[in-house]
Amino acid sequence: MKKKGVSRRDFMKLGVCSTLALGSGGIINSCGKELVSEPSSVPQINASVAAIKGNNLDSMTRDAIEAIGGMDSVVNEGETVFIKPNFVTFPWAQYNNCFHIGECTKPEILIATAEECLKAGASEVIIGDGSQMKTFDWNYSYTLDGGTNLVKEAARLNQEYAGTITLSCLEVDHPCTHEIPSSIHPSGIFLVSGVYEKADKIISIPVAKTHQWAQLTLALKNFIGVLSISEYGTDLGSHWDRGQLHINPKAIDHSSVRAISQAIIDIVAAKKPDLTLIDFSIGLEGNGPSTGAGGTTVNVKDRLGKWLILASRDIMAADATAARVMNHHVPSIKQLTMGYEMGLGEINKESIEMIGESLPGIVMQWEAASLANSL
């Protein structure tokens, strides 16, 4: 039985700001340039992205979900939901406050999203990642104010709702035995977490970061963490790395941005996410995906006055909008143009409806990565 509550739709009145621009079409041609439509053409809206600013990540998350139709438009009664955060350095959270320095998705957003799934009738919500270690301690997943963590909140929600929340170290809890097609790996397949086979719905919740090998690490790149560590990783002592092809011939090709992008697209194409939320509270710019790699912390409040969350049913539209918020030129982002050509979603600005904040009002300076690999 669902827990009843007041619908946020009853009091939310978000402005809808279309990103229609007179005389511009944003179609991507084979050279990666944005072409201009005829002035008389009317762009077709193919996707919506909600942009919600605020100071409270819990309420912002719920507002963003409501703005695109509510969680009950995504999750059905009795379904299993997999929520994928970006926890790249979370295994070392006891030594390095990965949430405050922008390396990891904030627990507040995960808690709110999980509860909305339970309200919609989900039977199980799995919050999990593969990260760079096979196991990690969820007790260190503290909210920014330090008042609670994912372990405590999962226990609370499991008491309040019929459905359950589980916290999963994917490599151990859902071993990577599920095969999906790969167009880039020599084996012709990728081994991904068994959660891919189990989940009825998938939600990607990355934190906004640049990436020194992949340009950006957003909702698409987030899914590298479902790939088998045992199969593709190399134990470097302090952590496992899936990109050490010179040591492990089964590793994921990191020789170029195009190669990494193709690996990401293979994973997403196998089972497209049903919802994307992007954490623009505290992220990273420069040579991410971590401060150890050379990234620099960005507190979005310092640039926009408030934090920001993006939400969309279209993963490509979410990532393309995030790229524009980060002042990146979308046609130059390989994972976006390649995913668009594969039909994974919409990236053209004129075909994406903005709900809540308008795009010009949330674009900010964001230092690009100095790519270690060629495009």
N, C-alpha and C positions, 0 to 999 in steps of 0.2 A: 504494500500500500504506500502511495506517495504521501509525504508530509505536505500538508496544505500550508500555503502562505499567501501573502498579498502579492499579486503580480506587479512587477515594476512597470509593465505597460500601462497600468492604471494612472500612473503619475508622470511618466517620462514623456517629455515633449521635445524630442531632438529635432533640430533643423536639418533638412535634407539639402545638401549643397552639391549639385551636380558639377562635375569637373569639365563640363562641355566648354570647349574653347572655340571661338569663331574662327573658321577657316583652317583648323588643324586636325589631322586625322590620326596621327601616331601609328600608322601601319608600319610594320617592320619588313623591310625587304631583305634579300639575300645578302646584302652588303652590311646589314646591321644599322641602317640609317632610318630615321623617322621621316616618312613621306608626308606630304601635305595634301589633304583632301581638297576637293573642289569646294569653294565657299558655300555653295548651296546644299552640300550634303549634310544629312542629319545623322550623327554617329549613333549606332545601336548600343544600348546599355546591356552589357553581358555579365556584369558582376557588381557587387556592392561591397564597400569597405567602410566600416564604422571607425571613426577616430574620436576617442573620448579622452579629454584632458581632466586632470584633477590631482588631489593630494592623497587620496585614499585608494590603494590598489584593489582592495576588496570590492568597494562599491563601483569603482571604475570598470572592473572586470564584469560584474553583473550587468551594468548599464550597456557595455559594449555587446554582450551576448543578446540582451533584449533588443538592442537597436537593429540587429540583423535577423530578428524573428523569434528570439528566445530559444532556450535549449530544447524545448519540446518540439521544435522544428528540425532538430538534429538527431536527438536520441529518442528511441521508442521504448515503451514498457518492456522490461525483461532483458534488455540488451547489455552486452559487455562492452565497456568503453576503455580504450587505451589512451592515456594522456602522456605525451612525450615531451618532457622539458629538455632544455639544454643544460646538462650538469657536467660540463667538460672537466672542471677541476673540483667538483664536489667531494671526491674521495679524500681530499686534503683540507676539508672545511675546518677541522679542528686547529689547523695551523694557519690557514689563509682564509680570511673572511670573503669567500667567493661571491656572496650576494651583495655586499657593500662596495666591492670594487668592480662590479659589473660583469663578472664572468659567467654567472649562472642565472637561470630563470628564478624569479622571486617566489617563495612559498605562498605568499598571500594570494597570488594569481592562481596557483594550482589548487589551493584550498577552495577558493570561491568557485572555480570551474568544476571541481569535483562535486561540490554540494549541488550546483545547478544540475549536474547529470543525475544525481540521486533524486532530486525533486522531479525530474522528468521521468523517473521510473526505472533508471538503470539498475540492473541486478548486481553488477560488479563494475567498479571503476579501478583500473590498474594504473598507477602512476609509476613509470619506470624508465630507466635509461641504462645503456651499456657503458657510458663514460669511458674512462681510460684505466679502470681497474675492474676486476671481476666481481668484487664485493665492496660495499661501503656502508658506513654507519648513518642511518637515517636520523638518528638523534641530533645530528648537527645541522639539520635543515631548519634553522631558526628564521623567523620572520625578521624584517628589518629592525623592528623595535625590540626584538629579543623576547617578546612576551609569550610566544608559543612556537611549536614546530610541527612538522608534518606528522610525526608519530602521535603527538597529543591530539591533533585535529582529526586524524584518521580514526582514532579511538572514540572521540566525541561523536563524529558523524556516524560511525558504526552503531552507536547507541541510539541515535535519533532517527535513523532511517532503516527501512527494510533491506535496502541494498547495502553492499559492503565496499569499503575502500581498502586496497592492498598496495603496499609500497614494494617495488620490485627491482632488485639488481638483476637485470635481464639475463645476463650470461649464466647465472646460477638458477634463478627462479623460473625462467622460461628459456631453456636451452635453445641454441640457434640451430635447429634441425629443419626449419621450414625453407624449402627451395623456391626461389623466384627467378625468372629469366634475367640474364644480364647480357647486354650487347657489347660490353667492354671487357669483362673478365674472361681470361682464356678458357676457363671451365664451361662458360656459357650459362652459369648460374651464380646466384649469390645465396649464401646461407644467412637467413635473418632469424631474429628471435621468434620463438613459437607463439608469442603474444600476437603476432601478425595473423596467425591462423585462428586464434581464439577470439580476437576482437571483432565485434560487429561494427563498431565505429572507432575512428582514430582522430585524435585532436593533437595538433602540433602547437607547442607553446615555447618558442625560442625567446631569448633576449637579443636585442639588436646589437650586432657586432660586425666589424670588418674582419677579414680573414686573409692572412698573408699568402695563402696558397689557393684560396677559392673565391677571392674578392669580398664576398659577403657571407656571413653565416646567419641565416634566418630560418624560415619554416622548412624550406627544401633541404638545406644543408644539415638541419637538425637530425635527419634520419640516418646519417652515417652511424649514429649510436645504436642502431638496431642490428648492425652487422656483427657477425661472430668475432669475438676477440681471439678465441682459441684458434680459429681457422686462419684469420687474416692478420692477427696481431703479432708483434714481437715484444717479448719481455725485456724492457730496457732497465730493469732494476727498480727504478722509481715509479714506473708506469708502463702500460702497454700502448703500443703505437701501431695502428692498422696500415700505415703508409710506408713501412720499411721494406720496399720491394727488393732492394739490394741484399737484404738479409733473408727475408721470407718470400720465396717466389710466388706465394699465394696472396701476398698483400695487395692492397688497393692502389692502383696506379695514381701517383701524385706528381707525375712528371710535367703536367701542364694543367692549366685551369680547365681546359676542355675535357681532359680525362677525368678530373675530379667531378666536374659537372655532369658528365655522362653517368658516372656511378650513382650520383644523387638521383638523377632522373630515372634510372632503372628501378631504384627502390620505390620512388613515389608512383611511378607508372604501374607498379604491381598492385598497389592498393592505395588509391588517392585518399588523403585525409578528408574528413567531413567538416572540419572546422579548424581555423587557424586564429590564434591570438598572439600578438607580438608585443613583448615587454619593452617599452620605451621608458623605463624609469631610470635605472642606472645600467649603462652598457659600456661598450669599448669602441674606441676608434684607433686608427693606425694598424699596426701589425698584430692584430688579434690572432687567435681567439682567446688569449689569456694575457695577463700582464707579464707573465714570465716569458711569453713569446715576443713581447714588445708592444703590446696594446696599452692604451692610455684610457683611464676611467673617464666616462662622460656621465655626469648627473644632468639629466634632461631638464630639471628645474632651473639649472643655471642658464639654459638657452631658450626655453619656452616659458619659464615662470612656473610651470606645473609639469607633472609627469604625463605620459601619453600611453594609451593602449590602442592598438589596431585590432579589428576583428573582421573576419570574412569567411564565407563558405567556400571561397575560391582561393586555394593556396597560392596560385600564381599572382592573382590580383593583390593579395596581402603582401607578398614579397616585393612586387613591383612598386606598390605604394610606399612600402618601407624604404626601398632604395631611393625613391624620390624624396622622402622625408629626410634621408641622410645625404641629400644633395648629390646623388650618383646618377649618371646618365644611363638609363635603363638599357638602351641598345648595346652598351658596352659590357653588360653583365652577362657572361656566357650561360650560366645556369638558367637565367630568365629567358633569353632568346631561344636557347635549345629546348627548354620546357614548353615554350609557346609553340614552337614548330612541331613538337610532339603532340600538341593538342591537350596539354594538361591544364590549361586555364587561360585567363585573359591578362595581358600586360599593358595594353594600350590605354593611355590615360583617358582619352575621350570616350572609352567604352566602360569606364569604371565610375559608378556613382559613389560619391562620398556622402556619408551620413554623419551628422554631428559637426566636427571641425572641417573647414575647407582646407584643401591641400596647401594653397599659398600661405595660410596662417600657421602651418606646422613644419614647413621646410626649415632646416637648420644646417649650419656648417658641421661637417663630420669628416674628419681626416680619412682619406682613403688609405688602403694598405699599399705598401711598396712591394709589389708582387715578386716573390722569390722564383716563381715559375713563369714561363712564357704563356701567352694565351693559346 
